[in-house]
Amino acid sequence: MNAWLLAAAVLLVGGLGPSLAVALHGPAHRRLAGVNLAGTVVTVVLLLLSQGFSRSSYVDLALVLAVLAPAGTLVFTRFLAGEDT
């Protein structure tokens, strides 16, 4: 295990866990912020894993996720537009 993989593991536990907890509970605007943060954390974890395993294909996956995560947040916001919070 090198430093890149250790950083990915720490970020996965320390960053993704709380953001998923926020995304699962609470009012809609807090859940939206949790989903948005989870997309960012997963993107960074994939970049750290690509460095740790020396695989360039993980960088491609992280870049695709970085583009699609905000689009998913916009779709989620569109579904919440009719809901009174």
N, C-alpha and C positions, 0 to 999 in steps of 0.2 A: 504494500500500500504506500503510495507516494503522497506528497502534500496536496496535489490536485484532487485526488480521490478523497482524502480526509476533509478538505474544504467542501467538496460536494456533499459528503455525508453530513457534515455539520449544518450546512445550509438547508439540506433536505429536512432535517429534524427541526432545526431552529427557525426556519423560514416558512416551509410549506405546512408544517403542522398547525401553527397559529393562524395562518391565512385560511386554511381549510376550516378551522374551527369558527372563524368569523364568517366564512361563506355559508356555513350550514345553519347558523343561529342568528336571530335578531331581525331587525327590520330590513326591508328590501334594499335601501341605499347602503347599508353596511355589508350586506351579502354581496352586492355588486362590487364594492371596494375589495372584499376578500377574494373574489374571483379574479379581479384584475391583478391583484398582488400575486396570486398563485401563478398566473401566467408568466409574470415577470420572473418569479423565483425559479420556475421550472426551466425557463430559457437560460438563466445563468447556470443552473445545475447541469444542463446539457452541454453548455460551453466548457464547464470545468471537467466534465466526464470526457469530452473530446480531447482535452489536453492530457488528462490522466491516462487514457487508454491509447493515445496517439492515433485516433481515428478521425479522419476528416469528414466522414459521412455524418457524424454527430453534429458537426458545425452546420451542415446543410439543414438538418432537422431543427436545430435551434433557431436558425434564421427564418425558416418557414413558420415556426411557432411565434417568433417575434412579430411577424407580419399578420398572422391570423388571430392572435390573442386579442388585440384591440378591436378587430372586426367582430369577434364573438361577444365582446363587451357591449358593442353597439347593438347587436341583435338582442342581447339580454335586456338592454335598456329599452329597446323598442317594445318588447313584450311587457315590460313594467309600466309603460306609458299610460295604459288604461287603468292601472291599479291605483287606488287612493292609499297613500302611505302616510 
